[in-house]
Amino acid sequence: MKWLNKLLYFSNKNPNKNEYNLSETEVQKIQYCLSVSKNENGFLALLNDKKFFFYPEDSENCCFIMYGEKGTS
């Protein structure tokens, strides 16, 4: 339940407020990765304030790197 506390905390404290619309395919890839992950920080992907880089792009079983943009970075 630590991840739930972190998710609730960060969802209320997000200063960036950038929102990105994810496609259904991207959401499915993220859900798969989170279901097999042992790291609880992965659930920060559900905040909808990050972009994602998937590898390999055309596979259902892939990994992702989530990142946020601030200014031009």
LORO-967877 format. One record per residue: x, y negated, z of N, C-alpha, C in turn; residue in three letters; residue number from 1. Coordinates in steps of 0.05 Angstrom, whole numbers, plus 5000, padded with zeros to 4 digits. Each point is the difference from the previous one (the first is absolute). Example, Ala and Ser with C-alpha at 12.3 -4.5 7.8 and 13.67 -1.06 7.14 Angstrom:
<r n_px="5264" n_py="5114" n_pz="5156" ca_px="4982" ca_py="4976" ca_pz="5000" c_px="5018" c_py="4976" c_pz="5000" residuo="ALA" num="1"/>
<r n_px="4993" n_py="4979" n_pz="4986" ca_px="5016" ca_py="4976" ca_pz="5001" c_px="4985" c_py="4978" c_pz="5014" residuo="SER" num="2"/>
***
This chain:
<r n_px="5016" n_py="5024" n_pz="5000" ca_px="4984" ca_py="4976" ca_pz="5000" c_px="5017" c_py="4975" c_pz="5000" residuo="MET" num="1"/>
<r n_px="5026" n_py="5003" n_pz="5002" ca_px="5018" ca_py="4976" ca_pz="4999" c_px="4996" c_py="4985" c_pz="4973" residuo="LYS" num="2"/>
<r n_px="4997" n_py="5015" n_pz="4978" ca_px="4997" ca_py="4988" ca_pz="4974" c_px="4975" c_py="4983" c_pz="4999" residuo="TRP" num="3"/>
<r n_px="4979" n_py="5009" n_pz="5013" ca_px="4975" ca_py="4985" ca_pz="5000" c_px="5003" c_py="4973" c_pz="5014" residuo="LEU" num="4"/>
<r n_px="5014" n_py="5000" n_pz="5023" ca_px="5005" ca_py="4976" ca_pz="5014" c_px="5016" c_py="4980" c_pz="4984" residuo="ASN" num="5"/>
<r n_px="5021" n_py="5011" n_pz="4986" ca_px="5016" ca_py="4983" ca_pz="4983" c_px="4984" c_py="4989" c_pz="4977" residuo="LYS" num="6"/>
<r n_px="4983" n_py="5017" n_pz="4988" ca_px="4984" ca_py="4991" ca_pz="4977" c_px="4981" c_py="4977" c_pz="5009" residuo="LEU" num="7"/>
<r n_px="4987" n_py="5003" n_pz="5022" ca_px="4982" ca_py="4979" ca_pz="5010" c_px="5015" c_py="4975" c_pz="5007" residuo="LEU" num="8"/>
<r n_px="5024" n_py="5003" n_pz="5012" ca_px="5016" ca_py="4976" ca_pz="5007" c_px="5008" c_py="4985" c_pz="4975" residuo="TYR" num="9"/>
<r n_px="5012" n_py="5014" n_pz="4980" ca_px="5010" ca_py="4986" ca_pz="4977" c_px="4978" c_py="4990" c_pz="4981" residuo="PHE" num="10"/>
<r n_px="4977" n_py="5013" n_pz="5001" ca_px="4978" ca_py="4990" ca_pz="4983" c_px="4990" c_py="4973" c_pz="5010" residuo="SER" num="11"/>
<r n_px="5002" n_py="4995" n_pz="5025" ca_px="4991" ca_py="4974" ca_pz="5011" c_px="5022" c_py="4979" c_pz="5000" residuo="ASN" num="12"/>
<r n_px="5025" n_py="5008" n_pz="4998" ca_px="5023" ca_py="4982" ca_pz="5003" c_px="5015" c_py="4996" c_pz="4973" residuo="LYS" num="13"/>
<r n_px="4988" n_py="5006" n_pz="4978" ca_px="5014" ca_py="4998" ca_pz="4974" c_px="5001" c_py="4971" c_pz="4991" residuo="ASN" num="14"/>
<r n_px="5024" n_py="4987" n_pz="5001" ca_px="5002" ca_py="4972" ca_pz="4992" c_px="5001" c_py="4997" c_pz="4969" residuo="PRO" num="15"/>
<r n_px="5007" n_py="5021" n_pz="4986" ca_px="5003" ca_py="4998" ca_pz="4971" c_px="4974" c_py="4997" c_pz="4986" residuo="ASN" num="16"/>
<r n_px="4980" n_py="5016" n_pz="5007" ca_px="4973" ca_py="4999" ca_pz="4989" c_px="4998" c_py="5004" c_pz="4970" residuo="LYS" num="17"/>
<r n_px="5021" n_py="5011" n_pz="4987" ca_px="4997" ca_py="5008" ca_pz="4972" c_px="4985" c_py="5026" c_pz="4999" residuo="ASN" num="18"/>
<r n_px="4980" n_py="5001" n_pz="4982" ca_px="4985" ca_py="5024" ca_pz="4997" c_px="5004" c_py="5010" c_pz="4971" residuo="GLU" num="19"/>
<r n_px="5005" n_py="5026" n_pz="4998" ca_px="5004" ca_py="5013" ca_pz="4974" c_px="4979" c_py="5021" c_pz="4996" residuo="TYR" num="20"/>
<r n_px="4989" n_py="5000" n_pz="4977" ca_px="4980" ca_py="5021" ca_pz="4993" c_px="5014" c_py="5024" c_pz="4989" residuo="ASN" num="21"/>
<r n_px="4996" n_py="5023" n_pz="5013" ca_px="5012" ca_py="5025" ca_pz="4992" c_px="4981" c_py="5015" c_pz="4982" residuo="LEU" num="22"/>
<r n_px="5010" n_py="5014" n_pz="4981" ca_px="4983" ca_py="5017" ca_pz="4983" c_px="4994" c_py="5025" c_pz="5016" residuo="SER" num="23"/>
<r n_px="4980" n_py="5015" n_pz="4991" ca_px="4991" ca_py="5025" ca_pz="5013" c_px="5023" c_py="5020" c_pz="5000" residuo="GLU" num="24"/>
<r n_px="5015" n_py="5001" n_pz="4978" ca_px="5023" ca_py="5018" ca_pz="4998" c_px="5021" c_py="4994" c_pz="5021" residuo="THR" num="25"/>
<r n_px="5006" n_py="4974" n_pz="5004" ca_px="5020" ca_py="4992" ca_pz="5020" c_px="4990" c_py="5007" c_pz="5028" residuo="GLU" num="26"/>
<r n_px="4975" n_py="4996" n_pz="5005" ca_px="4989" ca_py="5006" ca_pz="5027" c_px="5002" c_py="5030" c_pz="5005" residuo="VAL" num="27"/>
<r n_px="4995" n_py="5017" n_pz="4980" ca_px="5002" ca_py="5029" ca_pz="5003" c_px="5029" c_py="5008" c_pz="5005" residuo="GLN" num="28"/>
<r n_px="5019" n_py="4987" n_pz="4986" ca_px="5028" ca_py="5007" ca_pz="5005" c_px="5008" c_py="4992" c_pz="5028" residuo="LYS" num="29"/>
<r n_px="4992" n_py="4977" n_pz="5009" ca_px="5006" ca_py="4991" ca_pz="5027" c_px="4988" c_py="5019" c_pz="5021" residuo="ILE" num="30"/>
<r n_px="4975" n_py="5007" n_pz="4996" ca_px="4987" ca_py="5019" ca_pz="5019" c_px="5015" c_py="5026" c_pz="5001" residuo="GLN" num="31"/>
<r n_px="5008" n_py="5011" n_pz="4977" ca_px="5015" ca_py="5025" ca_pz="5000" c_px="5026" c_py="4997" c_pz="5016" residuo="TYR" num="32"/>
<r n_px="5015" n_py="4979" n_pz="4994" ca_px="5026" ca_py="4996" ca_pz="5014" c_px="4996" c_py="4997" c_pz="5030" residuo="CYS" num="33"/>
<r n_px="4979" n_py="4986" n_pz="5009" ca_px="4995" ca_py="4996" ca_pz="5028" c_px="4992" c_py="5026" c_pz="5013" residuo="LEU" num="34"/>
<r n_px="4986" n_py="5017" n_pz="4985" ca_px="4991" ca_py="5026" ca_pz="5012" c_px="5023" c_py="5019" c_pz="5005" residuo="SER" num="35"/>
<r n_px="5021" n_py="4998" n_pz="4986" ca_px="5023" ca_py="5018" ca_pz="5004" c_px="5023" c_py="4987" c_pz="5015" residuo="VAL" num="36"/>
<r n_px="4997" n_py="4975" n_pz="5006" ca_px="5022" ca_py="4985" ca_pz="5014" c_px="4999" c_py="5005" c_pz="5030" residuo="SER" num="37"/>
<r n_px="5024" n_py="5001" n_pz="5012" ca_px="5002" ca_py="5002" ca_pz="5029" c_px="5005" c_py="4973" c_pz="5013" residuo="LYS" num="38"/>
<r n_px="5003" n_py="4980" n_pz="4983" ca_px="5006" ca_py="4973" ca_pz="5010" c_px="4974" c_py="4984" c_pz="5003" residuo="ASN" num="39"/>
<r n_px="4995" n_py="4990" n_pz="5024" ca_px="4975" ca_py="4986" ca_pz="5005" c_px="4999" c_py="4972" c_pz="4988" residuo="GLU" num="40"/>
<r n_px="5023" n_py="4989" n_pz="4993" ca_px="5000" ca_py="4973" ca_pz="4988" c_px="4989" c_py="4999" c_pz="4972" residuo="ASN" num="41"/>
<r n_px="4997" n_py="5023" n_pz="4987" ca_px="4989" ca_py="5000" ca_pz="4973" c_px="4972" c_py="4990" c_pz="4998" residuo="GLY" num="42"/>
<r n_px="4986" n_py="5000" n_pz="5022" ca_px="4972" ca_py="4991" ca_pz="5000" c_px="4998" c_py="4969" c_pz="4997" residuo="PHE" num="43"/>
<r n_px="5023" n_py="4987" n_pz="5001" ca_px="5000" ca_py="4971" ca_pz="4994" c_px="4993" c_py="4995" c_pz="4971" residuo="LEU" num="44"/>
<r n_px="5002" n_py="5021" n_pz="4984" ca_px="4992" ca_py="4998" ca_pz="4971" c_px="4971" c_py="4993" c_pz="4997" residuo="ALA" num="45"/>
<r n_px="4984" n_py="5006" n_pz="5020" ca_px="4971" ca_py="4996" ca_pz="4998" c_px="4992" c_py="4971" c_pz="5005" residuo="LEU" num="46"/>
<r n_px="5018" n_py="4983" n_pz="5006" ca_px="4993" ca_py="4972" ca_pz="5006" c_px="4994" c_py="4983" c_pz="4975" residuo="LEU" num="47"/>
<r n_px="5005" n_py="5010" n_pz="4977" ca_px="4994" ca_py="4987" ca_pz="4975" c_px="5015" c_py="4973" c_pz="4996" residuo="ASN" num="48"/>
<r n_px="5024" n_py="4998" n_pz="5012" ca_px="5015" ca_py="4976" ca_pz="4997" c_px="5028" c_py="5006" c_pz="4987" residuo="ASP" num="49"/>
<r n_px="5002" n_py="5023" n_pz="4989" ca_px="5026" ca_py="5009" ca_pz="4988" c_px="4997" c_py="5009" c_pz="4972" residuo="LYS" num="50"/>
<r n_px="5022" n_py="5000" n_pz="4985" ca_px="5001" ca_py="5012" ca_pz="4974" c_px="5015" c_py="5027" c_pz="5003" residuo="LYS" num="51"/>
<r n_px="4997" n_py="5017" n_pz="4980" ca_px="5012" ca_py="5026" ca_pz="5002" c_px="5016" c_py="5007" c_pz="4975" residuo="PHE" num="52"/>
<r n_px="5022" n_py="5014" n_pz="5005" ca_px="5016" ca_py="5011" ca_pz="4978" c_px="4998" c_py="5030" c_pz="5004" residuo="PHE" num="53"/>
<r n_px="4989" n_py="5014" n_pz="4980" ca_px="4996" ca_py="5029" ca_pz="5001" c_px="5022" c_py="5014" c_pz="4984" residuo="PHE" num="54"/>
<r n_px="5009" n_py="5023" n_pz="5010" ca_px="5019" ca_py="5016" ca_pz="4984" c_px="4994" c_py="5030" c_pz="5004" residuo="TYR" num="55"/>
<r n_px="4997" n_py="5015" n_pz="4980" ca_px="4997" ca_py="4992" ca_pz="4972" c_px="4972" c_py="4988" c_pz="4995" residuo="PRO" num="56"/>
<r n_px="4998" n_py="4983" n_pz="4982" ca_px="4975" ca_py="4985" ca_pz="4996" c_px="4977" c_py="5018" c_pz="4990" residuo="GLU" num="57"/>
<r n_px="5006" n_py="5020" n_pz="4984" ca_px="4978" ca_py="5015" ca_pz="4987" c_px="4994" c_py="5026" c_pz="5015" residuo="ASP" num="58"/>
<r n_px="5008" n_py="5003" n_pz="5025" ca_px="4995" ca_py="5024" ca_pz="5015" c_px="4982" c_py="4994" c_pz="5024" residuo="SER" num="59"/>
<r n_px="4983" n_py="5020" n_pz="5007" ca_px="4983" ca_py="4997" ca_pz="5023" c_px="5017" c_py="5003" c_pz="5026" residuo="GLU" num="60"/>
<r n_px="5020" n_py="5018" n_pz="4999" ca_px="5017" ca_py="5005" ca_pz="5023" c_px="5025" c_py="4983" c_pz="4997" residuo="ASN" num="61"/>
<r n_px="4998" n_py="4976" n_pz="5011" ca_px="5022" ca_py="4981" ca_pz="4997" c_px="5005" c_py="4987" c_pz="5027" residuo="CYS" num="62"/>
<r n_px="5020" n_py="4983" n_pz="5000" ca_px="5005" ca_py="4984" ca_pz="5023" c_px="4996" c_py="4970" c_pz="4993" residuo="CYS" num="63"/>
<r n_px="5000" n_py="4983" n_pz="5020" ca_px="4997" ca_py="4972" ca_pz="4994" c_px="5017" c_py="4983" c_pz="5019" residuo="PHE" num="64"/>
<r n_px="5006" n_py="4977" n_pz="4991" ca_px="5012" ca_py="4979" ca_pz="5016" c_px="4981" c_py="4977" c_pz="5001" residuo="ILE" num="65"/>
<r n_px="4992" n_py="4992" n_pz="5023" ca_px="4982" ca_py="4977" ca_pz="5003" c_px="5016" c_py="4975" c_pz="5006" residuo="MET" num="66"/>
<r n_px="4992" n_py="4978" n_pz="4989" ca_px="5015" ca_py="4975" ca_pz="5004" c_px="4981" c_py="4977" c_pz="4998" residuo="TYR" num="67"/>
<r n_px="5006" n_py="4979" n_pz="5014" ca_px="4984" ca_py="4976" ca_pz="4999" c_px="5016" c_py="4978" c_pz="4987" residuo="GLY" num="68"/>
<r n_px="4985" n_py="4981" n_pz="4989" ca_px="5012" ca_py="4977" ca_pz="4987" c_px="4995" c_py="4975" c_pz="5018" residuo="GLU" num="69"/>
<r n_px="5021" n_py="4984" n_pz="5002" ca_px="4998" ca_py="4975" ca_pz="5014" c_px="5014" c_py="4979" c_pz="4983" residuo="LYS" num="70"/>
<r n_px="4985" n_py="4980" n_pz="4991" ca_px="5012" ca_py="4980" ca_pz="4982" c_px="5007" c_py="5013" c_pz="4974" residuo="GLY" num="71"/>
<r n_px="5026" n_py="4997" n_pz="4993" ca_px="5009" ca_py="5013" ca_pz="4975" c_px="5016" c_py="5025" c_pz="5005" residuo="THR" num="72"/>
<r n_px="5000" n_py="5009" n_pz="5025" ca_px="5015" ca_py="5025" ca_pz="5007" c_px="4981" c_py="5023" c_pz="5004" residuo="SER" num="73"/>
***
